[in-house]
Amino acid sequence: MSEIKVPAMGESITEGTVSRWMVKEGDTVNQGDVLLELETDKVNIEISAEESGVLEKIIRQEGETVEIGETIGTLSAGAGGGNAPAASEPATSESKPAPAPEAPVVPAAVAAPPEPSDSSKTASPSARKLARERGIELDQVQSKDPIGRVYQDDVKSHSNQPSTPAAPPAAKAPASTPSAPAAGGATFAKPVERQRMSRRRATIAKRLVEAQQTAAMLTTFNEVDMTAIMDVRKRRKDKFKEKHDINLGFMSFFTKAVVGALKKFPTINAEIDGEDVVLKKFYDIGIAVSAKEGLVVPVVRDADRLGFAEIERSIADLASKARSNTLALSDLQGGTFTITNGGTFGSLLSTPILNTPQVGILGMHKIQLRPVAIDAERMENRPMMYIALSYDHRIIDGSEAVRFLVTVKELLEDPESLLIEG
């Protein structure tokens, strides 16, 4: 027999949550088969069987928190799924007569509460225990979990409803009548839905609060005339796509502009370590991506050494991984500065929160036609974008932050300069 253990998953990850088991107790698995999915603060990890055999026991259930190195199940060596190695077909035919005797029991027995543990519904151990104590069938409990897992709160909510098995219709009539105390107000419970935070969502919440509590965060704003960039994209996008097999988007321009500005203001490409300022001589730019489980920030490595096509391809690959939940820990670690684009969702203006321990983050926003004064006598409608820099005022002065943002603006409004400054 071999133990299924939680593997080491990275320097900053010490625990995870069992997201879902792909197999059940008694199932036969081959070496390399995925046994379960583990949700961590940053990525979801699949744990595979190290040898072929039968899943003998699941020790930690879905929704439970586990630590690195902890045993979460056992696997017995061998190829058979039951007692007889070569009689898998008879075994299945023998297992089917078992439900047959239950068929007459169901109509004959009106109260059959002792069966909740046999339910096919996935539930936490505490939920199963409570269901047994209260004589509730788990199949009848409505889960509020998106995956369908039943938790203790679901069982409690179910037990608060009238549950007399003999005459449910008769029991409900008086239950709704006690609205007679309407003189005192409403006695009806208003519909709510309680959802458990995913581990990643909880971690995001925790870190955003920590960022606001630990950094002296301030935001400065400017606006960019996107006319020149849009003109370049319009003229070059077809040839660019034909040559590089990737679309020429806005992110490569912004990444190049940020790198150029960071070279002029190195403190914004730093982090605080105690009373030291660690100035980073490399440019790993985090690109915030909205995924199903929440915001993640995969990193474009050595962005200063990449061309426009390489940046666009890297961002496209990372975004695809984020949305398919296949990001590796190495994709998320070690960024020096972050860019987030709220404009994709229609945001006109916002104050992005620092991705600690970084000390700067640039927020992009929606491109909107606005009247702009060209000179003292002329006005034109121009495609304008507000940009925002949130920064840690502990090591970055306001003047430095403003000049950094002005540099980004100037580089974006003169796209050809990005080839020189980059």
JOMOFEN-V993212 format. One line per field, one symbol per residue. phi: phi as a letter, one per 30 degrees, with the letter a starting at -180 (. if undefined). psi: psi as a letter, one per 20 degrees, with the letter a starting at -180 (. if undefined). burial: I if it has 24 or more other ideal C-beta (glycine too) atoms within 12 Angstrom, else O. A space follows every 10 residues. Layout:
phi=???
psi=???
burial=???
This chain:
phi=.bcccdddbk dcccaabdda ddbcejddbc ejddcacccc dcbcbcccdd adlcddacdc dejddbceid dcabbcdkcd cbdcdccddd dddddddede ddedddddcd cbddcedddd ddbdeddddd dddcicdddc dddcdedjdc cedddddddd ddbdddbedd dddddddede ddddkdcddd dbbcbddded dddeeddddd dddccddbbb babcddeddd dddddcdddd dddchaddcd dddddddddd ddddbdddcb bcbiccccdc cbbccdcdbd cedkdbbdcd dhddccdedd dddddddddd dddcicdced dccidcabcb cdddcjdcaa cdceceddca bcccbddbdb dbddbdccbb dbdcbdbbcc bcddbcdedd dddddddeed dddbeddddd dd
psi=pqqoqprpjr hjpirapogq pirrpiqpqq piqpgrpppa hgrpppprpi rqbpogpogp rpiqpqrpiq pirqppqriq ibgpgilhgh ghhhhhhghg hhghhghgog olijjhijqi qpqqghgggh gghjkpphhi ppqiphijqp rhhggghhii qpkohgmhgh hhghhhhjjh kihiapippq prpppppqgg ghgggghggg ghhhqmpqpq qrqpojgggh ggghhihghg ghgikqqoah hhghgggggg hhhhmhhila rpndjqpopp krnoppoppo rgiapqnqpo qlhiiqrggh gggggggghg gghjkjqrhh iiqjqhqqpp nihhjjphpr nqqqnqjqjq pppqappppq ppogaiiqqq pqoqppqpop roihipqghg gghghhgggg hhimhhhhhg h.
burial=OOIIIIIOIO OOIOIIIIII IOIOOOIIIO OOIOIIIIII IIIIIIIOIO OOIIIIOIOI IIIIIIOOOO OIIOIIOOOO IIOOOOOOOO OOOOOOOOOO OOOOOOOOOO OOOOIIOOIO IIIIIOIIOI IOOIOIIIOI IOIIIOOOII IIIIIOIIOO OOIOOOOOOO OOOOOOOOOO OOOOOOOOOO OOOOOIOIII OOIIOOIIOO IOOOIOIIII IIIIIIIIII OIIOOOIOOO OOOOOOOIII IIIIIIIIII IIIOIIIIII IIOOOOOOOI OIIIIIIIIO IOIIIIIIII IOIIOIOIIO IIIIIIIIIO IIOOIOIOIO IIIIIIIIII IIIOOOOOOI IIIIIIIIII IIIIIIIOOO OOOOOOOOOO OIIIIIIIII IIIOIIOOOI IIOIIIIIII IIIIIOOIOO II
